[in-house]
Amino acid sequence: MKNIEVPMLSLALLLLLQFETGCKAPEANQVASKPAPTFTLIQPELLNAPQIPEPPIGLIEKSEKARIVLGIIVLPTGKVSEVTYVSGPQKLQHLALNWALGLVFRPGTLNGIPQHFRMKATILWSPTGNSYELLAPKSKNDWK
């Protein structure tokens, strides 16, 4: 008879199963071990961003800088489905929200399957030029 190393609880379950069903317990080399699952996460890639709109005259001073932070949801199709205002001058909120709705992405995937992604967009209006930054979470626990 071969020695089989099985945790006590598993051994008890195998013996109970064998007793109840009359089945023979599997040999040690027949017990399959499952490898730990691996995940491949690919962030959305920006394909197209509209030009950042200039604020109407008088909304901000020409020498003033303004920064708006938005939360966005990117659909598995790559389109932006939802934009939420996080911080910044509320007088520029409508410009920022409309700009973000025009973003288009190559969809992000998990194991090759397109997924919804949550991202942050920061828009900076500055006398030297307007710019933006897009950030995706590095893990599923980011930005909860």
BAFI-3210 file (N, C-alpha, C; in Angstrom, 3 decimals, decimal comma, padded with zeros to 6 digits):
// residues 144
n [1|2|3|4|5|6|7|8|9|10|11|12|13|14|15|16|17|18|19|20|21|22|23|24|25|26|27|28|29|30|31|32|33|34|35|36|37|38|39|40|41|42|43|44|45|46|47|48|49|50|51|52|53|54|55|56|57|58|59|60|61|62|63|64|65|66|67|68|69|70|71|72|73|74|75|76|77|78|79|80|81|82|83|84|85|86|87|88|89|90|91|92|93|94|95|96|97|98|99|100|101|102|103|104|105|106|107|108|109|110|111|112|113|114|115|116|117|118|119|120|121|122|123|124|125|126|127|128|129|130|131|132|133|134|135|136|137|138|139|140|141|142|143|144]
n.u [000,844|000,515|001,941|000,064|000,103|-002,111|-004,025|-005,615|-008,413|-009,163|-008,602|-010,452|-012,822|-012,534|-012,577|-015,165|-016,668|-015,930|-017,022|-019,790|-020,531|-019,365|-017,275|-013,891|-011,131|-009,108|-005,841|-002,658|-001,242|-003,277|-004,683|-005,463|-003,661|-004,392|-003,103|-002,205|-004,405|-003,718|-003,650|-004,079|-003,873|-004,710|-004,462|-006,775|-006,094|-005,446|-006,967|-008,052|-008,328|-010,281|-009,575|-008,670|-011,082|-011,095|-011,682|-014,558|-014,195|-013,347|-014,122|-011,970|-009,002|-006,507|-003,916|-004,198|-004,047|-005,836|-007,110|-008,794|-010,187|-011,408|-013,507|-013,712|-015,555|-014,722|-016,103|-016,383|-016,333|-014,672|-015,567|-016,370|-018,493|-019,425|-018,919|-017,595|-017,432|-014,699|-012,876|-011,816|-012,184|-015,533|-016,700|-015,564|-016,402|-018,435|-017,171|-015,025|-016,322|-017,722|-015,534|-014,249|-016,166|-015,759|-013,497|-011,786|-010,990|-008,763|-010,096|-009,648|-008,462|-009,090|-007,524|-007,747|-010,378|-012,555|-013,169|-014,983|-013,486|-012,257|-011,104|-008,933|-009,037|-007,150|-007,312|-005,570|-005,713|-003,776|-001,792|000,387|-000,340|-002,719|-003,302|-003,565|-003,943|-004,161|-005,047|-004,974|-006,167|-003,805|-004,362|-007,166|-008,072|-007,498|-008,678|-011,259]
n.v [-001,176|002,285|005,277|008,134|011,561|013,550|016,252|016,112|016,757|016,574|013,882|012,705|013,477|012,140|009,494|009,369|009,874|007,636|005,628|006,303|006,213|004,001|004,259|004,164|005,811|008,314|007,702|009,042|010,198|010,819|012,950|016,116|019,122|022,510|025,254|028,514|031,170|033,448|036,855|039,134|042,421|045,145|048,512|051,097|052,767|055,967|057,138|059,329|062,735|065,541|069,008|071,077|073,243|076,813|078,946|081,091|084,643|086,454|084,494|083,216|084,840|086,035|085,640|083,714|080,410|077,365|074,365|071,373|068,398|065,299|062,411|059,565|057,118|054,514|052,741|049,230|049,512|051,594|054,155|057,101|056,906|058,096|060,997|062,622|065,429|066,251|068,047|071,529|074,778|075,601|077,134|076,381|073,865|072,832|073,103|071,328|068,858|068,437|068,303|065,928|063,991|063,670|062,122|059,292|055,894|053,067|050,079|048,966|045,844|042,711|039,799|039,674|040,355|043,003|045,610|047,656|050,662|052,736|056,014|058,877|062,245|065,109|068,481|071,282|074,689|077,262|080,273|079,793|077,694|075,062|071,881|068,302|065,390|061,918|059,305|055,914|053,443|051,458|049,077|046,969|047,918|050,576|053,918|053,549]
n.w [000,000|-000,801|000,621|001,195|001,237|002,683|003,813|007,043|007,190|004,492|004,074|005,790|004,518|002,062|002,932|004,019|001,703|000,209|001,825|001,829|-000,901|-001,955|-003,641|-004,777|-003,299|-004,923|-006,314|-005,247|-007,378|-009,076|-008,153|-009,022|-009,113|-008,914|-010,650|-009,399|-010,240|-012,923|-013,896|-016,532|-016,940|-018,880|-019,286|-020,377|-023,483|-024,639|-027,546|-028,849|-028,101|-027,520|-028,307|-025,609|-024,417|-024,610|-021,874|-021,592|-022,091|-019,250|-017,465|-016,221|-015,140|-017,426|-016,508|-014,655|-013,260|-013,564|-012,261|-012,804|-011,543|-012,563|-012,368|-014,394|-016,272|-018,319|-020,921|-022,002|-024,727|-025,221|-025,154|-023,224|-020,528|-018,238|-016,352|-013,576|-011,491|-009,470|-008,171|-008,123|-009,790|-009,834|-011,770|-014,151|-014,521|-016,337|-018,844|-018,536|-018,063|-020,488|-022,249|-021,340|-021,984|-024,655|-024,977|-026,363|-026,156|-026,595|-025,641|-022,250|-020,944|-019,264|-018,996|-021,781|-022,261|-022,874|-020,502|-018,061|-016,988|-014,414|-014,255|-013,671|-014,613|-015,124|-015,760|-016,852|-017,026|-018,225|-018,476|-020,113|-021,676|-022,228|-020,678|-020,073|-017,964|-017,718|-015,588|-014,676|-012,367|-010,532|-009,346|-008,440|-006,038|-005,861|-005,601|-004,481]
ca.u [000,000|001,301|001,673|-000,501|000,086|-003,340|-004,432|-006,558|-009,794|-009,365|-008,603|-011,735|-013,843|-012,353|-013,046|-016,612|-017,149|-015,736|-017,970|-021,160|-020,816|-018,730|-016,222|-012,528|-010,434|-008,103|-004,433|-001,997|-000,857|-004,487|-005,250|-004,969|-003,435|-004,705|-002,162|-002,816|-004,837|-002,963|-004,492|-003,391|-004,644|-004,196|-005,182|-007,243|-005,113|-006,117|-006,880|-008,404|-008,762|-010,612|-008,800|-009,221|-011,713|-010,707|-012,799|-015,059|-013,499|-013,837|-014,370|-010,753|-008,061|-005,498|-002,701|-004,594|-004,042|-006,993|-006,991|-010,027|-010,008|-012,642|-013,528|-014,394|-015,760|-014,524|-016,847|-015,646|-016,245|-013,665|-016,197|-016,580|-019,932|-019,793|-017,897|-017,990|-016,582|-014,071|-012,393|-011,406|-013,137|-016,823|-017,057|-015,038|-016,879|-019,156|-016,183|-014,254|-017,189|-017,956|-014,266|-013,997|-017,102|-015,249|-012,327|-012,001|-009,907|-008,721|-010,603|-008,810|-008,898|-008,672|-007,381|-008,191|-011,806|-012,751|-013,797|-015,179|-012,359|-012,407|-009,883|-008,953|-008,555|-006,830|-007,184|-004,926|-005,749|-002,640|-001,443|001,409|-000,928|-003,606|-002,833|-004,352|-003,275|-005,105|-004,482|-005,799|-005,718|-002,823|-004,958|-008,623|-008,370|-007,249|-009,751|-012,586]
ca.v [000,000|003,502|006,372|009,308|012,700|014,302|016,886|015,280|017,033|015,995|012,434|012,344|013,628|011,054|008,253|009,453|009,727|006,238|004,826|006,610|005,902|002,763|004,576|004,061|007,095|008,403|007,557|010,331|010,794|011,165|014,175|017,253|020,370|023,643|026,362|029,779|031,916|034,645|037,857|040,104|043,654|046,160|049,766|051,753|053,627|057,102|057,198|060,661|063,702|066,830|070,146|071,651|074,516|078,042|079,487|082,378|085,818|086,886|083,367|083,211|085,868|085,525|085,270|082,739|078,976|076,660|072,904|070,617|066,944|064,583|060,952|059,120|055,683|054,131|051,520|048,222|049,959|052,647|055,471|057,553|056,830|058,888|061,939|063,275|066,525|065,919|069,271|072,621|075,879|075,162|077,926|075,691|072,477|072,427|072,949|070,114|067,685|068,250|067,859|064,526|063,119|063,484|061,232|057,958|055,008|051,644|049,517|048,213|044,449|041,779|038,512|039,802|040,704|044,426|045,860|049,035|051,168|054,029|056,790|060,279|063,206|066,421|069,481|072,499|075,885|078,072|081,297|079,260|076,612|074,134|070,498|067,339|064,157|060,828|058,271|054,727|052,793|050,384|047,833|047,085|048,576|052,013|054,879|053,065]
ca.w [000,000|-000,907|001,556|000,546|002,142|002,491|005,074|007,806|006,807|003,170|004,234|006,384|003,485|001,099|003,549|004,103|000,335|-000,163|002,588|001,417|-002,302|-002,360|-004,600|-004,296|-003,250|-005,980|-005,971|-005,062|-008,657|-009,805|-007,599|-009,807|-008,380|-009,766|-010,492|-008,998|-011,432|-013,283|-014,527|-017,374|-016,956|-019,793|-019,087|-021,603|-024,147|-025,261|-029,002|-029,331|-027,092|-028,126|-027,831|-024,376|-024,793|-023,913|-021,098|-022,070|-021,551|-017,946|-016,562|-015,406|-015,571|-018,366|-015,778|-013,632|-013,566|-013,002|-012,378|-012,512|-011,481|-012,882|-012,403|-015,615|-016,478|-019,714|-021,242|-022,763|-026,127|-025,301|-025,007|-021,855|-020,237|-017,070|-015,886|-012,329|-011,014|-008,188|-007,539|-008,994|-009,875|-010,370|-012,943|-015,336|-014,464|-017,547|-019,920|-018,281|-018,241|-021,934|-022,837|-020,981|-022,703|-026,009|-025,002|-026,941|-025,735|-026,930|-024,380|-021,337|-020,893|-018,230|-019,674|-023,166|-022,348|-022,564|-019,202|-017,615|-016,206|-013,749|-014,423|-013,252|-015,602|-014,578|-016,820|-016,370|-017,865|-017,819|-019,467|-021,030|-022,471|-021,523|-020,747|-019,310|-017,551|-017,458|-014,732|-014,411|-011,134|-010,710|-008,861|-008,284|-004,777|-005,970|-005,852|-004,075]
c.u [000,892|000,931|001,173|-000,524|-001,120|-003,668|-005,568|-008,015|-010,100|-009,436|-009,943|-012,848|-013,740|-012,872|-014,564|-017,236|-017,050|-016,765|-019,393|-021,470|-020,256|-017,633|-014,863|-011,878|-009,366|-006,694|-003,809|-001,651|-002,071|-005,119|-004,628|-004,761|-003,659|-003,652|-002,912|-003,215|-003,938|-003,893|-003,624|-004,298|-003,968|-005,084|-005,710|-006,149|-005,863|-005,879|-007,138|-008,873|-009,103|-009,690|-009,476|-009,812|-011,161|-011,910|-013,280|-014,336|-014,174|-014,097|-013,166|-009,830|-007,014|-004,230|-002,963|-004,469|-005,285|-006,834|-008,309|-009,670|-011,372|-012,445|-014,265|-014,512|-015,633|-015,224|-015,961|-015,539|-015,162|-014,243|-016,348|-018,084|-020,353|-018,621|-018,420|-016,957|-016,030|-013,623|-011,991|-012,471|-014,446|-017,237|-016,538|-015,561|-017,540|-018,196|-015,422|-015,086|-017,435|-016,692|-014,060|-014,938|-016,654|-014,021|-012,703|-010,760|-009,934|-009,113|-009,518|-009,353|-008,389|-008,702|-007,979|-009,642|-011,976|-013,569|-014,128|-013,928|-012,717|-011,069|-010,061|-008,395|-008,313|-006,609|-006,587|-005,065|-004,650|-002,352|-000,415|000,888|-001,752|-003,071|-003,774|-003,478|-004,360|-004,396|-005,481|-005,295|-004,742|-003,348|-006,450|-009,002|-008,125|-008,558|-011,135|-013,330]
c.v [001,243|004,468|007,562|010,424|013,565|014,975|016,080|015,520|016,421|014,476|011,970|012,447|012,515|009,726|008,227|009,245|008,265|005,348|005,011|006,108|004,564|002,984|004,439|005,445|007,135|008,200|008,945|010,988|011,177|012,469|015,354|018,456|021,516|024,729|027,618|030,553|033,126|035,579|038,807|041,309|044,646|047,395|050,309|052,666|054,738|057,091|058,602|061,517|065,003|067,922|070,703|073,021|075,680|078,537|080,807|083,543|086,232|085,741|083,132|084,293|085,254|085,075|084,176|081,306|078,366|075,168|072,263|069,134|066,301|063,089|060,536|057,607|055,420|052,787|050,488|048,559|051,010|054,048|055,804|057,581|057,767|059,769|062,597|064,322|066,131|067,183|070,291|073,692|075,440|075,946|077,306|074,256|072,044|072,244|071,634|068,851|067,406|067,771|066,360|063,567|062,857|062,585|059,878|057,123|053,694|050,969|048,828|046,800|043,743|040,406|038,548|040,199|042,179|044,605|047,340|049,429|052,520|054,741|058,176|061,120|064,526|067,360|070,727|073,588|076,797|079,128|080,788|078,121|075,667|072,718|069,602|066,140|063,136|059,759|057,136|054,104|051,668|049,037|048,066|047,803|050,074|052,758|054,341|054,159]
c.w [000,000|000,207|000,759|001,579|001,803|003,822|005,725|007,390|005,446|003,252|004,807|005,343|002,450|001,660|003,653|002,722|-000,102|000,540|002,069|000,009|-002,752|-003,389|-003,955|-004,324|-004,334|-005,446|-005,900|-006,390|-009,504|-009,311|-008,336|-008,902|-009,356|-009,557|-010,071|-010,250|-011,668|-014,041|-015,336|-017,528|-017,889|-019,664|-020,415|-022,163|-024,876|-026,768|-029,517|-028,160|-027,800|-027,571|-026,584|-024,730|-023,975|-023,111|-021,693|-021,385|-020,239|-016,977|-015,652|-015,976|-016,485|-017,665|-014,741|-014,153|-012,923|-013,273|-011,966|-012,520|-011,672|-012,685|-013,661|-015,622|-017,970|-019,928|-021,942|-024,257|-026,321|-025,189|-023,527|-021,590|-019,123|-016,677|-014,621|-011,950|-009,652|-007,473|-008,594|-009,047|-010,547|-011,603|-014,244|-015,460|-015,767|-018,725|-019,777|-018,526|-019,729|-022,642|-022,586|-021,711|-024,142|-026,107|-025,594|-026,636|-026,503|-025,621|-023,555|-021,226|-019,640|-018,877|-021,084|-023,349|-021,976|-021,287|-019,042|-016,827|-015,618|-013,882|-013,822|-014,386|-014,882|-015,751|-016,197|-017,423|-017,337|-018,884|-020,491|-021,887|-021,616|-021,686|-019,943|-018,961|-017,248|-016,639|-014,566|-013,116|-011,442|-010,213|-008,650|-006,990|-004,809|-006,205|-005,516|-003,374]
res [m|k|n|i|e|v|p|m|l|s|l|a|l|l|l|l|l|q|f|e|t|g|c|k|a|p|e|a|n|q|v|a|s|k|p|a|p|t|f|t|l|i|q|p|e|l|l|n|a|p|q|i|p|e|p|p|i|g|l|i|e|k|s|e|k|a|r|i|v|l|g|i|i|v|l|p|t|g|k|v|s|e|v|t|y|v|s|g|p|q|k|l|q|h|l|a|l|n|w|a|l|g|l|v|f|r|p|g|t|l|n|g|i|p|q|h|f|r|m|k|a|t|i|l|w|s|p|t|g|n|s|y|e|l|l|a|p|k|s|k|n|d|w|k]
***
